[in-house]
Amino acid sequence: MAHGHMIPTLDMAKLVASRGNNLPEGCERDFIPSPDLVNNFFKVTAMMQEQFEQLVEEWHPNCLVSDMLFPWTTDTAEKFNIPRIVFHGTCFFALCVAESIRHHKPFKNVSSNSESFVVPNLSHQIKLTTMQLSPFDLIEEETIIFQIFHEVREANLKSYGVIFNSFYELELDYVERYTNVLSRKIWAIGPLLPVQQGH
């Protein structure tokens, strides 16, 4: 980020923090050290909804593109009768793998964390171990985190469509699988790279 963006962003963060809206200890950066802290992040981001809706009311956008992890923007889009388009910073393949693991839980059929399993229902044979999975892939259904991600999935399913950081030719099998499984409108606009002036 350029200094013209970074300094005002830091000033704004200080203002937010001065009002008691702080992050939990150990979460001062973009990595969440424990799945138990995810709920706090969702609560903090949801606090933006009122101010965000004021901007939507003022600017009258034709659609709303928001990160997949902001499920409350679906309600905002419905309130203003505009389509919400979900942005996934990842590719189709990664989401197909994650969805298959979430649905089939193949890691439960192995005897150790280092034993490999095949991720089912993919176009290619993909083997993983439980150790390679994110803690979020191992969430049990009765947890708060599961409920949060369920809310994210439901909001994403209600959206108008999905934008991916990928391109069709790279992973055509997974584009087809994603669209067939979820029956979603999709746009592949990647690969997104940092914009550099003069290049």
C-alpha positions in Angstrom: 0.0 0.0 0.0 1.1 3.5 -0.7 1.7 5.8 2.2 -1.3 7.8 1.1 -3.5 4.8 1.8 -1.5 3.2 4.7 -1.4 6.2 7.0 -5.1 7.0 6.8 -5.9 3.3 7.2 -3.8 3.1 10.4 -5.4 6.3 11.7 -8.9 4.8 11.1 -7.8 1.6 12.9 -6.7 3.6 15.9 -10.0 5.4 15.9 -12.0 2.1 15.8 -9.7 0.6 18.6 -10.2 3.8 20.7 -13.9 2.9 20.8 -13.3 -0.5 22.4 -13.6 -2.5 19.1 -10.4 -4.4 19.5 -9.2 -7.7 18.2 -8.4 -10.5 20.6 -4.9 -10.8 22.0 -2.6 -12.5 19.4 -4.9 -11.7 16.4 -3.3 -8.4 15.4 -2.6 -9.6 11.9 -4.4 -11.5 9.1 -3.7 -15.0 10.5 -6.1 -16.4 13.1 -4.1 -18.5 15.5 -7.1 -20.6 16.7 -10.4 -21.5 15.1 -11.9 -20.6 18.5 -11.3 -16.9 17.7 -13.1 -16.9 14.3 -16.4 -15.9 16.0 -14.8 -12.6 17.2 -13.7 -11.7 13.7 -17.2 -12.3 12.4 -18.7 -10.2 15.1 -16.3 -7.3 14.4 -16.9 -7.4 10.6 -20.7 -7.5 11.1 -20.4 -4.3 13.1 -19.6 -2.5 9.8 -23.1 -3.3 8.4 -24.9 -0.1 9.5 -22.2 2.2 8.2 -21.9 0.1 5.0 -25.6 0.4 4.4 -25.3 4.2 4.7 -22.8 4.2 1.9 -25.0 1.9 -0.2 -27.9 4.2 0.3 -25.8 7.3 -0.6 -24.0 5.8 -3.7 -26.8 3.6 -5.2 -24.6 0.9 -6.6 -26.0 -1.5 -9.3 -24.6 -4.5 -7.5 -22.6 -5.5 -4.5 -19.4 -7.5 -4.7 -18.2 -8.7 -1.3 -15.9 -11.2 0.1 -17.3 -14.6 0.9 -16.6 -14.1 4.6 -19.1 -11.2 4.8 -22.4 -13.0 4.9 -24.2 -10.0 6.2 -23.8 -8.3 2.9 -26.4 -10.6 1.4 -29.0 -9.0 3.7 -27.7 -5.6 2.7 -28.1 -6.4 -1.0 -31.6 -7.8 -0.4 -32.5 -4.7 1.6 -31.5 -2.4 -1.3 -32.8 -4.8 -4.0 -29.5 -5.2 -5.7 -27.6 -8.4 -6.5 -24.8 -9.6 -4.3 -21.9 -11.2 -6.1 -19.5 -13.2 -3.9 -15.8 -12.8 -4.3 -13.6 -15.9 -3.7 -9.9 -15.0 -3.7 -9.1 -18.6 -4.5 -9.7 -21.0 -7.4 -12.4 -23.5 -8.3 -10.2 -26.5 -7.5 -9.6 -25.4 -3.9 -13.3 -24.8 -3.3 -14.3 -28.2 -4.9 -11.7 -29.9 -2.7 -13.0 -28.1 0.4 -16.6 -28.8 -0.4 -15.9 -32.5 -0.9 -13.9 -32.7 2.4 -16.7 -30.9 4.2 -19.4 -33.1 2.8 -17.7 -36.5 2.7 -15.2 -36.2 5.6 -12.8 -38.7 4.1 -10.3 -38.0 6.9 -12.5 -39.9 9.3 -11.7 -43.2 7.4 -8.0 -43.2 8.1 -6.2 -44.5 11.2 -3.7 -41.7 11.6 -3.1 -38.1 10.7 -0.3 -39.0 8.4 -2.2 -41.7 6.4 -3.4 -40.4 3.1 -6.9 -40.5 1.8 -8.4 -39.8 -1.6 -10.7 -36.7 -1.8 -13.9 -38.1 -3.4 -15.9 -36.8 -6.4 -13.1 -34.9 -8.1 -11.9 -35.1 -11.7 -8.5 -36.2 -10.6 -7.2 -38.4 -7.9 -6.1 -36.1 -5.1 -4.5 -37.6 -2.0 -4.2 -35.6 1.2 -3.5 -36.4 4.9 -5.3 -35.0 7.9 -2.1 -33.1 8.8 -2.4 -31.2 5.5 -5.9 -30.0 6.2 -6.8 -26.6 7.7 -8.3 -26.7 11.2 -11.4 -25.3 9.6 -11.8 -28.5 7.6 -12.0 -30.5 10.8 -14.7 -28.6 12.5 -17.5 -30.6 14.2 -21.1 -29.7 13.4 -22.1 -28.7 16.9 -19.5 -26.0 17.2 -20.0 -22.2 16.9 -17.5 -22.1 14.1 -19.5 -24.7 12.1 -22.6 -22.5 12.5 -20.6 -19.5 11.3 -19.4 -21.3 8.2 -22.9 -22.7 7.6 -24.2 -19.1 7.7 -21.4 -18.1 5.2 -22.4 -20.9 2.8 -26.1 -20.1 3.1 -25.5 -16.5 2.3 -23.3 -17.4 -0.6 -25.9 -19.7 -2.0 -28.5 -16.9 -1.9 -26.2 -14.6 -3.8 -26.6 -13.7 -7.5 -23.3 -15.3 -8.5 -19.6 -15.8 -7.7 -16.3 -14.2 -8.9 -13.2 -16.3 -8.7 -9.5 -15.5 -8.8 -8.9 -18.0 -11.6 -9.4 -18.5 -15.4 -11.5 -21.1 -17.2 -8.8 -22.7 -19.2 -6.7 -23.5 -16.1 -9.2 -25.7 -14.4 -12.1 -26.3 -16.7 -13.0 -29.6 -15.0 -13.5 -27.8 -11.7 -15.3 -24.9 -13.2 -17.8 -27.4 -14.6 -18.0 -29.3 -11.3 -18.6 -26.1 -9.2 -21.3 -24.8 -11.5 -23.0 -28.2 -11.8 -23.0 -28.8 -8.0 -24.1 -25.3 -7.0 -25.9 -24.1 -10.1 -24.3 -20.7 -9.7 -23.5 -17.9 -12.1 -19.7 -17.6 -12.2 -17.1 -15.3 -13.5 -13.4 -16.2 -13.6 -11.4 -13.0 -13.6 -8.0 -14.1 -12.5 -5.2 -14.5 -12.0 -5.4 -11.3 -10.0 -1.9 -9.9 -9.3 -0.8 -6.8 -7.5 -1.1 -3.8 -9.9 2.3 -2.1 -10.4 2.5 1.3 -11.9 4.6 1.5 -15.0 4.1 -2.2 -16.0 
